[in-house]
Amino acid sequence: MLIKKIVIILAISLFALGCAKKFDTPQIVDFDLKTFKVSSSKGLLLLYVQNSKNEYKFSLVSALGAPEARRILKDGSFKNLGFLPPNSAYNELFIKVLEMIKDEKKEQKFMIGDQYYEVESVDLR
């Protein structure tokens, strides 16, 4: 009976992992760090995108410096970075920003779900 329960739990876990959303990562010219100002109904946010070793690190912080999301995109899947609770709400925004970088656009507006975003590249040098 115990073995049957373990097998069922394992099968459900493997099924759930297989259903994780995969993203098509745009092929981008190499860069170290890019910064973006993100305006939404949640207020002003800053997004830092770092490219290293075939993975992209995203850090989204409020205007006061409080972290909103920290994620890594590797092989088409997002993973949490650090001790923040999982927050996949911004995954599509992060992909759209990668497409902006690929297309060399300085600013763009997005509608993702019911949220409207205005994203603008910022040069902090």
N, C-alpha and C positions, 0 to 999 in steps of 0.2 A: 504494500500500500504506500509506503514512504517513497519507494523508488518511482512509483507511478506519479506521485505528486511532484517529485523532483524533475522527472522527464517533462511533465506538462509545464512547469514553471520555466524550465530551460527552453522549451519550444516557443513559448510566448515571448520570452526575452529576445531570442534570436529573431523572431518575426518583427518585434518592435524596432530592433536595431536595423533591420533591412528596410524599414519604412522611413528611416531618417531622410530628410530632404537633402538632396545633392544639388549643388549649384555649379553652373558652367562658369569657371574662372576665366576671365578674359586674358589673352596673351598680351602682356604689357612690357614695354621697354623698362629695363632695370632702373630703379630709383631707391634711395635710402629712406627718406621720410617726406611725407606731404601733409599739409595742414589745411583744414577746411572749416569754414564758419557755416553752421547749420542752423537755419531759422525754422521753427515750427510752432504749433500751438502750445508746445511745452516750453517755449522760450528759446533763448540763444544757447547753442551748444557748440563746442569745439570738437572736431574729429581729427585724430592723428592716425595716419596710415603708414605703416612701416613694412618694407619689403625685405625679407631675409630668408635665404636658403629655401626657395620654393614655397614660402608661406607668407601670408599677409597678416599683420597684427593690427587690430583696430582698437583704439581707445577713444571713447566718447565721454566728454566731461561737460558739466554745466558751466555757466559763466563764472560761478563761484569756485570752480575746481573740483566739485563733487563728481565722482565717477558714476556714469549712467550705464555703460556697458564696456566690457573688455573681452574681445573675442579673437580667435585665431582661425583663419581660413587655410586649410591644407587639404589637398587632394579633393576639393569640392565640398568639404564638410567643415562646419563651424564647430569649434570647441571653446569652452570657457577658458579664460586666462585670469589667474589670480583667485581671490576669495569672494568676488561678487557672486550673488546668486545668479543662476542661469537666466539669460535674457535674450531670447531669440527674436524679439520684436524688431530689432534693427538690422537683421541679416540682409533683407532685401535692399535696405538703404546702403549698406556696405558694398553690395554687389553693384548697385547703380553708381556709386562713387568710383569703384574700380573701372567701370565703363567710361566714366568721365575722364579718368586719368589716361586710359587707352586712347580715347578720341581727342585728347589734349584740349578739353573744354575747361574754361575758367569758372563758369557758373552754369547752373541748370536748376530747373524746378521739377519736382517729382510728386506724384500722387501715389502713395502706397497704402492700400487698404482705405481707411477713412482719414488718413493723416497726410497733410500737405507739407512738403519740405522745400526750402530754398537753400541750395548749397553753393557756396562760393569759395574758390581757392584763395588761400591766404599765404603770403610770403613773409615768414617771420625772421628772415635773415637780417 
